[in-house]
Amino acid sequence: MYALLFGEAAARILVSVAPSSVETFMTIAKEEGAKATVIGHVGGRSLTVNHWINTDLVDLYHVWNNAFGKLFS
């Protein structure tokens, strides 16, 4: 799971497409020989990645916004 979510392999990217475009995107990826996996969705008030992550966006924003202050205090 860690490698899927946070791996820094040179060929790994995160792509967001409209729900209506997922099938088209997956078809193009396959035609181009690129491995693609749907790992979550965008929308609403939480970040959800399959069954691994389900966190409120407000909480994530506060962690992101205060990270450096906490690190150096």
Backbone as a chain_set.jsonl record, in Angstrom:
{"seq": "MYALLFGEAAARILVSVAPSSVETFMTIAKEEGAKATVIGHVGGRSLTVNHWINTDLVDLYHVWNNAFGKLFS", "coords": {"N": [[0.813, -1.182, 0.0], [1.914, 1.296, 0.811], [3.834, 1.869, -1.207], [2.141, 2.14, -3.416], [0.635, 4.421, -2.745], [2.547, 6.389, -1.983], [4.916, 6.04, -3.328], [7.881, 6.913, -5.108], [8.651, 6.345, -7.671], [10.044, 6.882, -10.883], [8.226, 6.764, -13.003], [5.694, 7.048, -11.971], [2.577, 8.556, -11.538], [-0.108, 10.697, -10.43], [-3.369, 10.983, -11.46], [-6.253, 12.889, -12.057], [-9.481, 12.536, -13.198], [-12.669, 13.364, -14.661], [-15.587, 11.645, -13.5], [-17.101, 10.69, -15.655], [-15.187, 10.316, -17.554], [-13.484, 8.295, -16.881], [-13.521, 5.638, -17.955], [-12.739, 6.128, -20.621], [-10.187, 7.239, -20.165], [-8.878, 5.046, -18.974], [-8.913, 3.256, -21.12], [-7.301, 4.592, -23.007], [-4.895, 4.655, -21.573], [-4.311, 1.908, -21.444], [-4.044, 1.337, -24.21], [-1.735, 2.765, -24.708], [0.087, 1.387, -23.288], [0.414, 1.891, -20.613], [0.24, 1.254, -17.191], [-2.634, 1.538, -15.255], [-4.581, 2.391, -12.427], [-7.562, 2.729, -10.659], [-7.814, 4.456, -7.715], [-9.32, 5.956, -6.021], [-11.61, 8.722, -5.424], [-12.627, 12.094, -6.284], [-14.166, 14.764, -4.638], [-16.792, 16.137, -2.611], [-16.474, 16.356, 1.001], [-14.305, 14.992, 1.963], [-11.193, 13.155, 1.787], [-10.894, 10.245, 0.128], [-9.465, 7.164, -0.351], [-9.803, 4.259, -1.71], [-10.161, 1.707, 0.688], [-8.261, 2.56, 2.407], [-7.805, 5.244, 3.173], [-9.792, 7.751, 4.63], [-10.528, 10.753, 5.209], [-11.399, 13.852, 6.651], [-11.454, 16.854, 4.758], [-11.04, 19.366, 5.914], [-9.594, 18.754, 8.227], [-7.269, 17.72, 7.01], [-6.376, 20.026, 5.694], [-5.707, 21.693, 7.897], [-3.588, 20.239, 9.053], [-1.736, 20.344, 6.907], [-1.445, 23.151, 6.643], [-0.293, 23.909, 9.056], [2.013, 22.465, 9.387], [4.832, 23.211, 9.003], [5.154, 25.197, 10.936], [4.743, 23.76, 13.326], [6.827, 21.977, 13.095], [9.103, 23.564, 13.426], [8.768, 24.766, 15.89]], "CA": [[0.0, 0.0, 0.0], [2.761, 2.486, 0.895], [4.414, 2.155, -2.53], [1.066, 2.605, -4.286], [0.214, 5.771, -2.389], [3.612, 7.363, -1.767], [6.122, 5.681, -4.063], [8.459, 7.985, -5.906], [9.209, 5.796, -8.903], [10.078, 7.913, -11.92], [7.1, 6.668, -13.925], [4.436, 7.031, -11.223], [1.894, 9.848, -11.47], [-1.48, 10.688, -9.97], [-4.203, 11.672, -12.438], [-7.654, 13.043, -11.693], [-10.355, 12.746, -14.351], [-14.098, 13.373, -14.35], [-16.14, 10.288, -13.476], [-17.571, 10.308, -16.989], [-14.023, 10.102, -18.425], [-12.625, 7.232, -16.351], [-13.425, 4.535, -18.911], [-11.929, 6.604, -21.75], [-8.805, 7.356, -19.703], [-8.321, 3.702, -18.793], [-8.721, 2.696, -22.464], [-6.12, 5.244, -23.584], [-3.717, 4.172, -20.833], [-4.038, 0.546, -21.899], [-3.55, 1.42, -25.592], [-0.383, 3.323, -24.672], [0.947, 0.495, -22.509], [0.616, 2.435, -19.268], [-0.576, 0.62, -16.158], [-3.454, 2.526, -14.553], [-5.447, 1.828, -11.411], [-8.417, 3.682, -9.948], [-7.571, 4.269, -6.277], [-10.196, 6.794, -5.212], [-12.421, 9.689, -6.14], [-12.515, 13.483, -5.848], [-15.457, 15.4, -4.43], [-17.296, 16.1, -1.241], [-15.714, 16.992, 2.077], [-13.274, 14.108, 2.508], [-10.287, 12.457, 0.893], [-11.126, 8.811, 0.255], [-8.659, 6.338, -1.248], [-10.249, 2.887, -1.443], [-10.44, 1.506, 2.109], [-7.061, 2.934, 3.163], [-7.861, 6.604, 3.701], [-11.058, 8.469, 4.588], [-10.207, 11.824, 6.137], [-12.044, 15.132, 6.387], [-10.555, 17.811, 4.104], [-10.7, 20.438, 6.86], [-8.495, 18.23, 9.05], [-6.063, 17.667, 6.17], [-5.915, 21.4, 5.485], [-5.054, 22.184, 9.119], [-2.285, 19.562, 9.155], [-0.866, 20.92, 5.872], [-1.21, 24.568, 6.885], [0.467, 24.111, 10.291], [3.121, 21.502, 9.475], [6.139, 23.82, 9.197], [5.155, 25.88, 12.239], [4.927, 22.745, 14.367], [8.144, 21.377, 12.916], [10.152, 24.459, 13.881], [8.472, 25.431, 17.176]], "C": [[0.864, 1.257, 0.0], [3.326, 2.858, -0.469], [3.356, 2.684, -3.484], [0.719, 4.061, -4.014], [1.336, 6.795, -2.39], [4.902, 7.069, -2.523], [6.599, 6.815, -4.958], [9.158, 7.446, -7.145], [9.067, 6.848, -10.01], [8.839, 7.894, -12.81], [5.748, 6.678, -13.216], [3.847, 8.434, -11.161], [0.489, 9.64, -10.931], [-2.283, 11.541, -10.934], [-5.621, 11.746, -11.913], [-8.452, 13.331, -12.959], [-11.806, 12.742, -13.875], [-14.627, 11.937, -14.36], [-16.59, 9.801, -14.848], [-16.425, 9.989, -17.944], [-13.135, 8.943, -17.98], [-12.438, 6.113, -17.367], [-12.56, 4.921, -20.108], [-10.462, 6.685, -21.354], [-8.153, 5.984, -19.576], [-8.054, 3.033, -20.141], [-7.465, 3.28, -23.102], [-4.855, 4.758, -22.888], [-3.331, 2.777, -21.31], [-3.463, 0.538, -23.306], [-2.104, 1.905, -25.647], [0.583, 2.467, -23.853], [1.251, 0.994, -21.113], [-0.302, 1.725, -18.29], [-1.333, 1.71, -15.408], [-4.39, 1.799, -13.599], [-6.279, 2.942, -10.789], [-8.24, 3.414, -8.462], [-8.483, 5.131, -5.413], [-11.021, 7.718, -6.076], [-12.245, 11.07, -5.521], [-13.923, 14.049, -5.708], [-15.884, 15.293, -2.984], [-16.351, 16.75, -0.254], [-14.641, 16.099, 2.671], [-12.394, 13.564, 1.395], [-10.484, 10.978, 1.157], [-10.296, 8.095, -0.79], [-8.949, 4.884, -0.88], [-10.601, 2.748, 0.042], [-9.278, 1.954, 3.001], [-7.183, 4.281, 3.851], [-9.289, 7.128, 3.573], [-10.956, 9.558, 5.636], [-10.874, 13.121, 5.699], [-11.043, 16.128, 5.799], [-10.157, 18.961, 5.023], [-9.544, 19.991, 7.747], [-7.195, 18.183, 8.258], [-5.498, 19.056, 5.926], [-5.167, 21.923, 6.71], [-3.688, 21.521, 9.322], [-1.305, 20.178, 8.17], [-0.476, 22.354, 6.225], [-0.31, 24.815, 8.097], [1.726, 23.255, 10.404], [4.464, 22.166, 9.763], [6.223, 24.551, 10.533], [5.399, 24.906, 13.377], [6.314, 22.134, 14.298], [9.238, 22.244, 13.547], [9.844, 25.156, 15.212], [9.097, 24.679, 18.329]], "O": [[0.574, 2.196, -0.741], [3.302, 4.027, -0.851], [3.635, 3.581, -4.28], [0.531, 4.844, -4.945], [1.116, 7.95, -2.755], [5.884, 7.793, -2.363], [5.796, 7.578, -5.495], [10.139, 8.022, -7.613], [8.092, 7.599, -10.054], [8.447, 8.943, -13.323], [4.74, 6.337, -13.835], [4.529, 9.386, -10.78], [-0.04, 8.529, -10.974], [-1.926, 12.688, -11.201], [-6.137, 10.765, -11.379], [-8.135, 14.258, -13.704], [-12.126, 12.187, -12.823], [-14.162, 11.109, -15.143], [-16.467, 8.616, -15.158], [-16.656, 9.451, -19.027], [-12.138, 8.641, -18.637], [-11.311, 5.684, -17.613], [-11.737, 4.125, -20.56], [-9.588, 6.255, -22.107], [-7.02, 5.782, -20.014], [-7.064, 2.315, -20.285], [-6.658, 2.547, -23.674], [-3.852, 4.479, -23.546], [-2.156, 2.501, -21.551], [-2.503, -0.183, -23.578], [-1.341, 1.504, -26.526], [1.764, 2.795, -23.741], [2.229, 0.574, -20.495], [-1.502, 1.609, -18.541], [-0.737, 2.696, -14.975], [-4.923, 0.736, -13.916], [-5.742, 3.99, -10.431], [-8.476, 2.302, -7.99], [-8.424, 5.044, -4.186], [-11.125, 7.537, -7.29], [-11.779, 11.204, -4.39], [-14.772, 13.83, -6.571], [-15.388, 14.453, -2.233], [-15.529, 17.589, -0.622], [-14.116, 16.386, 3.747], [-12.787, 13.518, 0.229], [-10.27, 10.505, 2.273], [-10.407, 8.384, -1.981], [-8.431, 4.351, 0.101], [-11.285, 3.614, 0.587], [-9.312, 1.748, 4.214], [-6.722, 4.451, 4.98], [-9.922, 6.967, 2.529], [-11.257, 9.332, 6.808], [-10.905, 13.443, 4.511], [-9.915, 16.237, 6.282], [-9.044, 19.476, 4.916], [-8.616, 20.762, 7.993], [-6.14, 18.561, 8.768], [-4.283, 19.248, 5.947], [-4.106, 22.532, 6.573], [-2.734, 22.186, 9.726], [-0.175, 20.501, 8.536], [0.692, 22.727, 6.116], [0.369, 25.84, 8.153], [2.429, 23.318, 11.413], [5.173, 21.736, 10.673], [7.264, 24.522, 11.189], [6.174, 25.193, 14.29], [6.908, 21.81, 15.326], [10.187, 21.722, 14.133], [10.587, 26.049, 15.62], [8.955, 25.088, 19.482]]}, "num_chains": 1, "name": "protein.A"}
